[in-house]
């Protein structure tokens, strides 16, 4: 089974073929195939590992399953005895992808 480490949206993800994961929102249509170019580490079997400096020429192809928003995160700021309270909510946009192949 092939394993790779990709970088997208300022974060790094360890992915396998057939795995689905949530990444930062991509501007693409549902059901379309995207290629993630930045491949940092690739492992084809248990013994050989290929490192990219800074990246490999390989590509990871993935299918977009859905676009959605994550659960709401509440940020509360409170200072005692000064009548200061602030409550802010945030819902992050994300894209769910299914990794098809690691080339």
Secondary structure, 3 states (H helix, E strand, C coil): CCEEEEEECCEEEEEECCCEEEEECCCCCCCCEEEECCEEEEECCCCCEEEEEEEECCCEEEEEEEEEECCCEEEEEEECCCCEEEEEEECCEEEEEEEEEEC
